């Protein structure tokens, strides 16, 4: 799945993880492929399944979509 880097940054900031948000800004491409970049997402404390919006805690819930 492709997701905009800014959505990941916003999710990290919303949970108070500003250090990882800054790291995401510098480490991630503008469009993040959750499969291809799963290792980078893991280092940022982001579960790719959370980004899919499936179930509670998905990024769509966190950013109000």
C-alpha positions as a Python dict, from the first residue, in 0.01 Angstrom:
ca = {
    (1, 'X'): (0, 0, 0),
    (2, 'X'): (120, 351, -81),
    (3, 'X'): (79, 622, 180),
    (4, 'X'): (193, 981, 196),
    (5, 'X'): (490, 1042, 425),
    (6, 'X'): (313, 1338, 587),
    (7, 'X'): (34, 1111, 712),
    (8, 'X'): (291, 897, 892),
    (9, 'X'): (456, 1207, 1040),
    (10, 'X'): (118, 1339, 1154),
    (11, 'X'): (34, 1005, 1316),
    (12, 'X'): (366, 999, 1503),
    (13, 'X'): (319, 1357, 1622),
    (14, 'X'): (-39, 1286, 1731),
    (15, 'X'): (88, 1018, 1968),
    (16, 'X'): (362, 1247, 2100),
    (17, 'X'): (649, 1072, 1924),
    (18, 'X'): (823, 1382, 1791),
    (19, 'X'): (1167, 1221, 1771),
    (20, 'X'): (1042, 951, 1534),
    (21, 'X'): (840, 1212, 1342),
    (22, 'X'): (1161, 1405, 1272),
    (23, 'X'): (1337, 1084, 1175),
    (24, 'X'): (1052, 997, 936),
    (25, 'X'): (1084, 1338, 771),
    (26, 'X'): (1446, 1270, 683),
    (27, 'X'): (1437, 893, 622),
    (28, 'X'): (1116, 825, 431),
    (29, 'X'): (1037, 902, 66),
    (30, 'X'): (735, 1123, -13),
    (31, 'X'): (530, 814, -102),
    (32, 'X'): (590, 523, 134),
    (33, 'X'): (525, 168, 22),
    (34, 'X'): (430, -21, 337),
    (35, 'X'): (577, -346, 202),
    (36, 'X'): (896, -204, 59),
    (37, 'X'): (965, 23, 357),
    (38, 'X'): (838, -207, 634),
    (39, 'X'): (1182, -214, 798),
    (40, 'X'): (1202, 167, 816),
    (41, 'X'): (846, 187, 949),
    (42, 'X'): (931, -70, 1215),
    (43, 'X'): (1231, 136, 1329),
    (44, 'X'): (995, 433, 1365),
    (45, 'X'): (757, 228, 1578),
    (46, 'X'): (492, 222, 1305),
    (47, 'X'): (301, -99, 1237),
    (48, 'X'): (218, -117, 863),
    (49, 'X'): (-117, -276, 953),
    (50, 'X'): (-204, 39, 1151),
    (51, 'X'): (-149, 239, 834),
    (52, 'X'): (-398, 26, 643),
    (53, 'X'): (-681, 154, 860),
    (54, 'X'): (-803, -195, 935),
    (55, 'X'): (-946, -212, 1283),
    (56, 'X'): (-904, 39, 1560),
    (57, 'X'): (-589, 241, 1571),
    (58, 'X'): (-553, 275, 1194),
    (59, 'X'): (-405, 594, 1059),
    (60, 'X'): (-740, 689, 906),
    (61, 'X'): (-891, 693, 1256),
    (62, 'X'): (-598, 887, 1398),
    (63, 'X'): (-614, 1164, 1139),
    (64, 'X'): (-992, 1180, 1126),
    (65, 'X'): (-1070, 1015, 790),
}
